């Protein structure tokens, strides 16, 4: 029950933050939440992520937070001074002012801590299997990574409705519906990703409303959420090693976890990164529906070696991943 309450609080804040620039005053703009020097991987990001096609992703907005606070509440970024030239992880978090989104930071941090705590339990199960089946596997490796990392990063995701706020429509062809119209097929580059269930909101029926600055926290009323997506084919899809594609539904009382590319490297392919995508679904009923959820990427510290033969650290690997898309 604690998880459900935190999830809904965080995602209700999260829904508002993606329309933040439409409501804030001239004295506090979108620029205050973005961090170009960190390649937009800390704070607010929309239309900055390069896709394989060379275009930029405008179908979803992201709010990134470094979860070093899991180790120490005073930490807001990776604590390794060796990698000060890697602002994607070493830049401190950017939070909206408490007076504009009261309670957002506290709720967000509490939910991330809950996801990571659960990730420790999942890591223990993975370690037990790996120790019995993978030669040379370090005992308790994944648990150590999840429990001690200062590079774990959370990403609040808002998938904009197929019909955009200005009245135009995202192009959602039948081919797109059956592929990855909201988020292209990809793999995560960390070790383990924790996912909350998705929160769907009909923006036509319940548009985001912000309080005036002098109204305070009491004006932030909960947003009515749909019990599920209005289209049966909208949502998260994963791909197996045999290329079979399966739709995954995470109940609101549960968390989902998937493995990433760093763990694939560390285990020589015994664990495989899970290809996944998000579909917007078919039919006009989804035209005004937005999807919201939280992903927490649990990954090694920057100096941790993830490929022994190449002596490749996670920092080097993360830079390689960034270079794939220019």
Secondary structure, DSSP 4 states (H G I P E B T S, - for coil): -HHHHHHHHHHHHHHHHTTHHHHS-TTS-GGGG--GGGTT-SEEEES-PBPTTSSB--SEEEEEEE-GGGT-TT--S---GGGTT-HHHHSPP----TTTSTTHHHHHHHHHHHHHHHHHHHHHHHHHHHHHHSTTPPTTHHHHHHHH-S--EEEEEEE--SB-TTS-B----HHHHTTTSSEEEE--SSSEEEEEPPEEEETTTS------TTT-GGG-PPPP--SS-SSTT-EEEEE-TT--EEEE---TT-EEEEE-HHHHHHTTTSS---EEEEE--SSGGGTTEEEEEEEEEE---TT-EEETTTTEEHHHHHHHHHHTT-
